[in-house]
């Protein structure tokens, strides 16, 4: 399962780095689409496996990060049928979006270098998969921040703020906003929410002494921490 998990999570990031060396929009799109379909295949295989054998924990990197007062943090994931189903949906929807994007991005004459778009889409997909399958708060937050960064950069993709790329409308009925302004507002809103999320995570991790969901569930079952604090966090 480790190999399939690496294909599902790590391959999109490696391909995103490879795309930095390319410029042809069609080739970029085709490679990105093949990558998303490969991740989809891996996620479907993992889904069928966990349906038969039950939930499993898969560790990719041991003791990836050490922080004071808590357990060492691994790059590890919990795979179960629900995670597998949602992961397959993410990969499948990404593949559909990329299929449409191949023709759309080729028609975009003002932004002929489309590497940014394809790289961000692949990293976005990988970040979502990390959020869905991670077995601890710290790794989940890393994936969440990856999603937030990609969202910000994709919303502001047309950073030149040409009038034809303004967001909103319809014209004369609702205001239109520059892409750079829209991405900035997104950054403010999501950034504030992320700061509060991080504060809640730090509170829970400090109280539990572990970043892992399983340890939190054990403490909750034993009334080691009040439930209201978990809800608040």
Order of alpha helices (4+ residues) and beta strands (2+ residues): alpha-alpha-beta-beta-alpha-alpha-alpha-beta-beta-alpha-alpha-alpha
